[in-house]
Amino acid sequence: MRPAIKIAAPREDESQNLDQVFSALADPVRRSILKRLDGEDLLVSELAKPFQISLQAVSRHIQVLVRAGLVTQHRTGRISRCRLDAGPIFEAALWVNRYSKYWQGQFDTLAAWLDQIESEHSSGGSVGASGKRKDKFKPK
């Protein structure tokens, strides 16, 4: 039996930030906005162009991204320029990566099973009670 993997619970403020980041990333429009901001600063009006929604709706999406810390906005008069801040995405990736130990263990178990099946298959398979060969895989 495999020992249980202990994963430290995030602090409350860290948990709140992660909630905001994952909530913001859950929407396809917001993910698209982040993709468009990758590597360049854009005006809100430039961000809104490809979407079939109002400028006001795009602005609301941007505000969700700002609250999650994923976008910074700089205003000069009535002009608002947006910039991607990937820091919170990095924090979310670190959080997700905490679970890689679990998945790596599952992949290791799968690899062991596949190795066992491969060795049985290459050695001629097993023979059942009826004396007939029981191949797990049939050649195509």
C-alpha positions as a Markdown table, in Angstrom:
| # | Residue | x | y | z |
|---|---|---|---|---|
| 1 | Met | 0.0 | 0.0 | 0.0 |
| 2 | Arg | 1.3 | 3.4 | -1.0 |
| 3 | Pro | 1.8 | 6.0 | 1.8 |
| 4 | Ala | -0.6 | 8.9 | 1.7 |
| 5 | Ile | 0.9 | 12.1 | 0.2 |
| 6 | Lys | 0.4 | 15.1 | 2.5 |
| 7 | Ile | -0.2 | 18.4 | 0.8 |
| 8 | Ala | 0.0 | 21.5 | 2.9 |
| 9 | Ala | -3.2 | 23.5 | 2.9 |
| 10 | Pro | -2.7 | 27.0 | 1.4 |
| 11 | Arg | -2.9 | 30.0 | 3.8 |
| 12 | Glu | -6.3 | 31.8 | 3.8 |
| 13 | Asp | -5.1 | 34.8 | 1.9 |
| 14 | Glu | -3.2 | 32.6 | -0.6 |
| 15 | Ser | -6.4 | 30.5 | -0.9 |
| 16 | Gln | -8.5 | 33.6 | -1.6 |
| 17 | Asn | -6.0 | 34.8 | -4.3 |
| 18 | Leu | -6.1 | 31.3 | -5.9 |
| 19 | Asp | -9.9 | 31.4 | -5.9 |
| 20 | Gln | -9.9 | 34.7 | -7.7 |
| 21 | Val | -7.3 | 33.5 | -10.3 |
| 22 | Phe | -9.1 | 30.3 | -11.0 |
| 23 | Ser | -12.5 | 32.0 | -11.2 |
| 24 | Ala | -11.0 | 34.6 | -13.6 |
| 25 | Leu | -9.4 | 31.9 | -15.7 |
| 26 | Ala | -12.7 | 29.9 | -15.9 |
| 27 | Asp | -14.2 | 32.3 | -18.5 |
| 28 | Pro | -13.1 | 31.8 | -22.1 |
| 29 | Val | -13.4 | 35.6 | -22.9 |
| 30 | Arg | -11.0 | 36.4 | -20.0 |
| 31 | Arg | -8.6 | 33.7 | -21.1 |
| 32 | Ser | -8.7 | 35.2 | -24.6 |
| 33 | Ile | -8.0 | 38.6 | -23.2 |
| 34 | Leu | -5.0 | 37.3 | -21.4 |
| 35 | Lys | -3.8 | 35.6 | -24.6 |
| 36 | Arg | -4.1 | 38.9 | -26.5 |
| 37 | Leu | -2.1 | 40.7 | -23.8 |
| 38 | Asp | 0.8 | 38.2 | -23.9 |
| 39 | Gly | 3.8 | 40.3 | -24.8 |
| 40 | Glu | 2.0 | 43.6 | -25.5 |
| 41 | Asp | 0.1 | 46.4 | -23.8 |
| 42 | Leu | -3.3 | 47.1 | -25.4 |
| 43 | Leu | -6.0 | 49.7 | -25.0 |
| 44 | Val | -9.4 | 48.4 | -23.8 |
| 45 | Ser | -10.8 | 49.3 | -27.2 |
| 46 | Glu | -8.2 | 47.2 | -28.9 |
| 47 | Leu | -8.9 | 44.3 | -26.6 |
| 48 | Ala | -12.6 | 44.6 | -27.3 |
| 49 | Lys | -12.3 | 44.5 | -31.1 |
| 50 | Pro | -12.5 | 40.7 | -31.7 |
| 51 | Phe | -15.4 | 40.1 | -29.3 |
| 52 | Gln | -19.0 | 40.1 | -30.2 |
| 53 | Ile | -19.8 | 41.8 | -26.9 |
| 54 | Ser | -20.0 | 45.5 | -25.8 |
| 55 | Leu | -17.1 | 47.6 | -24.8 |
| 56 | Gln | -18.7 | 47.8 | -21.3 |
| 57 | Ala | -18.8 | 43.9 | -21.1 |
| 58 | Val | -15.2 | 43.7 | -22.0 |
| 59 | Ser | -14.4 | 46.3 | -19.4 |
| 60 | Arg | -16.2 | 44.2 | -16.8 |
| 61 | His | -14.1 | 41.1 | -17.8 |
| 62 | Ile | -11.0 | 43.2 | -17.5 |
| 63 | Gln | -12.0 | 44.3 | -14.0 |
| 64 | Val | -12.3 | 40.7 | -12.9 |
| 65 | Leu | -8.8 | 40.1 | -14.3 |
| 66 | Val | -7.5 | 43.2 | -12.4 |
| 67 | Arg | -9.1 | 42.0 | -9.1 |
| 68 | Ala | -7.4 | 38.6 | -9.6 |
| 69 | Gly | -4.1 | 40.4 | -10.2 |
| 70 | Leu | -3.7 | 39.0 | -13.7 |
| 71 | Val | -4.0 | 42.4 | -15.4 |
| 72 | Thr | -2.7 | 45.9 | -14.5 |
| 73 | Gln | -4.4 | 48.9 | -15.9 |
| 74 | His | -2.8 | 52.3 | -16.5 |
| 75 | Arg | -5.1 | 55.3 | -17.1 |
| 76 | Thr | -4.1 | 58.5 | -18.8 |
| 77 | Gly | -7.2 | 60.6 | -18.9 |
| 78 | Arg | -9.9 | 58.6 | -20.5 |
| 79 | Ile | -7.4 | 56.2 | -22.1 |
| 80 | Ser | -6.8 | 52.9 | -20.3 |
| 81 | Arg | -4.0 | 50.6 | -21.3 |
| 82 | Cys | -3.8 | 47.0 | -20.0 |
| 83 | Arg | -0.8 | 44.8 | -19.3 |
| 84 | Leu | -0.6 | 41.1 | -18.4 |
| 85 | Asp | 0.8 | 40.2 | -15.0 |
| 86 | Ala | 1.7 | 36.5 | -15.1 |
| 87 | Gly | 2.7 | 36.3 | -11.4 |
| 88 | Pro | -0.7 | 35.0 | -10.2 |
| 89 | Ile | -0.7 | 32.4 | -13.0 |
| 90 | Phe | 2.7 | 31.3 | -11.8 |
| 91 | Glu | 1.4 | 30.9 | -8.3 |
| 92 | Ala | -1.6 | 28.9 | -9.6 |
| 93 | Ala | 0.8 | 26.7 | -11.5 |
| 94 | Leu | 2.8 | 26.1 | -8.3 |
| 95 | Trp | -0.4 | 25.1 | -6.5 |
| 96 | Val | -1.4 | 22.7 | -9.3 |
| 97 | Asn | 2.1 | 21.3 | -9.3 |
| 98 | Arg | 1.8 | 20.3 | -5.7 |
| 99 | Tyr | -0.4 | 17.4 | -7.0 |
| 100 | Ser | 2.1 | 16.2 | -9.5 |
| 101 | Lys | 3.5 | 13.8 | -6.9 |
| 102 | Tyr | 0.1 | 12.1 | -6.8 |
| 103 | Trp | -0.1 | 11.9 | -10.6 |
| 104 | Gln | 3.5 | 10.8 | -11.0 |
| 105 | Gly | 2.8 | 7.9 | -8.7 |
| 106 | Gln | -0.2 | 7.0 | -10.8 |
| 107 | Phe | 1.9 | 7.1 | -14.0 |
| 108 | Asp | 4.6 | 5.0 | -12.3 |
| 109 | Thr | 1.9 | 2.4 | -11.4 |
| 110 | Leu | 0.6 | 2.4 | -15.0 |
| 111 | Ala | 4.1 | 2.1 | -16.4 |
| 112 | Ala | 4.7 | -1.0 | -14.2 |
| 113 | Trp | 1.5 | -2.6 | -15.3 |
| 114 | Leu | 2.3 | -1.9 | -19.0 |
| 115 | Asp | 5.8 | -3.4 | -18.5 |
| 116 | Gln | 4.2 | -6.5 | -16.9 |
| 117 | Ile | 1.7 | -6.8 | -19.8 |
| 118 | Glu | 4.4 | -6.3 | -22.4 |
| 119 | Ser | 6.6 | -9.0 | -20.8 |
| 120 | Glu | 3.7 | -11.4 | -20.6 |
| 121 | His | 2.8 | -10.7 | -24.3 |
| 122 | Ser | 6.4 | -11.0 | -25.5 |
| 123 | Ser | 6.8 | -14.3 | -23.6 |
| 124 | Gly | 3.8 | -15.9 | -25.3 |
| 125 | Gly | 1.0 | -14.8 | -23.0 |
| 126 | Ser | -0.5 | -16.9 | -20.2 |
| 127 | Val | -2.3 | -20.1 | -20.5 |
| 128 | Gly | -5.8 | -20.4 | -19.0 |
| 129 | Ala | -7.5 | -23.5 | -17.4 |
| 130 | Ser | -8.7 | -24.6 | -20.8 |
| 131 | Gly | -5.2 | -24.8 | -22.0 |
| 132 | Lys | -5.8 | -22.0 | -24.5 |
| 133 | Arg | -3.6 | -19.0 | -24.6 |
| 134 | Lys | -5.1 | -15.9 | -23.1 |
| 135 | Asp | -3.5 | -12.9 | -24.8 |
| 136 | Lys | -4.4 | -9.5 | -23.3 |
| 137 | Phe | -3.7 | -7.8 | -26.7 |
| 138 | Lys | -4.7 | -9.0 | -30.1 |
| 139 | Pro | -2.3 | -8.0 | -32.9 |
| 140 | Lys | -3.8 | -5.7 | -35.5 |
